[in-house]
């Protein structure tokens, strides 16, 4: 089996906006609109942003590709992203659209497994990238913030699993 391509190369093709610290204010502005950031203080966001790198995708740019390996998650700061999953016939099935405040790619950041879905910018989209290595650094350098992020990630993944399980039950009946 051929080795899967890395989505790090995909990031290199997008517009590099630099260090996330410059976007801490924009990320903090998502606190009221994002469940993920609900209990984060301005100081939490400042620290988190300093461990991130920011990119901008043009409309129709693929940000994450299903099946590629990845070791990072992203947080949509501005814009909108469509999410697709390959169906049984090999075609792209639209799943949903997400806006600012949404996190994507958490599973691959945590477990290193290939991406579950393809994420394509619907319009100009700015997003911050948090790598697995930098998540480890946060846990080491700022354990309180690291714990808060991990609890948010576990809660988010648990909610998504419950939603998926509920949807599957509709088909079993």
C-alpha positions in Angstrom: 0.0 0.0 0.0 1.4 3.4 -1.0 2.1 5.8 1.9 -0.5 8.5 2.3 0.4 12.1 1.4 0.9 14.5 4.2 -1.5 17.5 4.5 1.5 19.6 5.7 2.3 20.0 2.0 -1.2 21.2 1.4 -0.7 24.0 3.9 2.5 25.1 2.1 0.4 25.9 -0.9 -1.9 28.3 1.0 -1.2 31.9 1.9 1.0 31.9 5.1 -0.2 34.7 7.4 2.4 34.0 10.1 2.4 33.6 13.9 -1.0 33.1 15.5 -0.2 35.7 18.2 -1.1 38.5 15.8 -4.6 36.9 15.5 -5.3 36.5 19.3 -7.9 39.4 19.2 -9.8 37.8 16.3 -9.8 34.4 18.0 -10.9 36.0 21.3 -13.8 37.5 19.3 -15.0 34.0 18.7 -15.5 33.3 22.5 -19.2 34.2 22.4 -19.9 32.4 19.1 -18.0 29.1 19.6 -18.7 26.3 22.1 -15.0 25.4 21.9 -13.8 28.7 23.3 -16.7 29.2 25.7 -14.7 29.2 28.9 -11.4 30.6 27.6 -10.1 33.9 29.1 -8.3 36.5 27.0 -5.0 35.3 28.6 -5.9 31.7 27.5 -6.4 32.8 24.0 -3.2 34.9 23.9 -1.2 31.8 25.0 -3.0 29.4 22.7 -2.6 31.8 19.7 1.1 32.0 20.4 1.4 28.3 19.7 -0.5 28.5 16.4 0.3 29.4 12.9 -2.2 31.1 10.6 -3.1 30.5 7.0 -5.6 31.8 4.4 -7.3 29.7 1.8 -9.0 31.0 -1.3 -12.5 29.8 -2.3 -12.3 26.1 -3.5 -8.9 25.5 -1.9 -8.7 22.1 -0.2 -7.6 22.6 3.3 -7.7 19.0 4.5 -8.0 15.9 2.3 -9.7 12.7 3.3 -7.2 9.9 3.7 -4.1 12.1 4.0 -2.1 11.9 7.2 -2.2 14.8 9.6 -0.8 15.8 12.9 -2.6 19.1 13.4 -6.0 20.6 13.9 -7.3 23.9 12.7 -9.6 26.6 14.0 -11.6 28.6 11.6 -11.0 32.3 12.5 -12.9 33.8 9.5 -14.7 32.3 6.5 -16.6 29.2 5.8 -15.6 25.6 5.0 -17.6 22.8 3.3 -17.0 19.3 4.5 -17.2 16.2 2.2 -16.9 12.5 2.8 -16.3 9.9 0.1 -19.4 7.7 -0.4 -19.6 4.0 -1.3 -19.5 4.8 -5.0 -16.3 6.9 -4.6 -18.0 10.2 -5.1 -17.8 13.2 -2.7 -20.9 13.5 -0.4 -21.5 16.9 1.1 -21.9 16.6 4.9 -22.1 20.2 6.2 -20.6 23.7 6.2 -18.9 25.3 9.2 -18.0 28.9 10.0 -15.7 30.8 12.3 -15.2 29.3 15.7 -15.3 25.7 14.5 -12.4 23.3 14.9 -11.5 20.7 12.3 -9.0 17.8 12.2 -9.0 17.1 15.9 -9.1 13.3 15.5 -6.0 13.2 13.3 -4.1 15.6 15.6 -4.8 13.3 18.5 -4.4 9.8 17.0 -2.3 10.5 13.8 -4.7 8.5 11.7 -5.6 9.6 8.1 -8.1 12.4 7.8 -11.7 11.4 8.0 -13.1 14.0 5.6 -12.2 16.6 3.0 -12.5 20.3 4.0 -12.8 22.8 1.2 -12.9 26.6 1.6 -16.3 27.9 0.5 -15.0 31.5 0.5 -11.8 33.2 1.7 -11.1 31.5 5.0 -8.5 32.3 7.7 -7.6 29.5 10.1 -5.1 28.8 12.8 -3.2 25.6 12.9 -2.3 23.8 16.2 0.1 20.9 15.7 0.4 17.8 17.9 3.9 19.0 18.9 2.7 22.4 19.9 -0.2 20.8 21.8 2.4 18.8 23.8 4.3 22.0 24.4 1.2 23.7 25.8 0.6 20.8 28.1 4.2 21.0 29.3 4.5 24.8 29.5 0.9 25.7 30.6 -0.7 22.6 32.1 -3.9 24.4 33.2 -4.5 25.6 29.6 -3.5 22.2 28.2 -6.0 20.5 30.4 -8.7 23.0 29.4 -8.0 22.3 25.7 -8.0 18.6 26.1 -11.3 18.6 28.0 -12.8 20.7 25.3 -11.5 18.3 22.6 -12.8 15.2 24.5 -16.2 16.9 25.0 -16.4 17.9 21.4 -15.5 14.4 20.1 -18.0 12.8 22.5 -20.8 15.1 21.3 -20.0 14.3 17.7 -20.0 10.5 18.5 -23.4 10.8 20.3 -24.9 12.7 17.3 -23.6 10.1 14.9 -24.9 7.3 17.0 -28.3 8.9 17.2 -28.4 9.3 13.4 -27.3 5.6 12.9 -30.2 4.4 15.2 -32.7 6.0 12.8 -31.4 3.6 10.1 -31.4 0.5 12.3 -35.1 0.7 13.3 
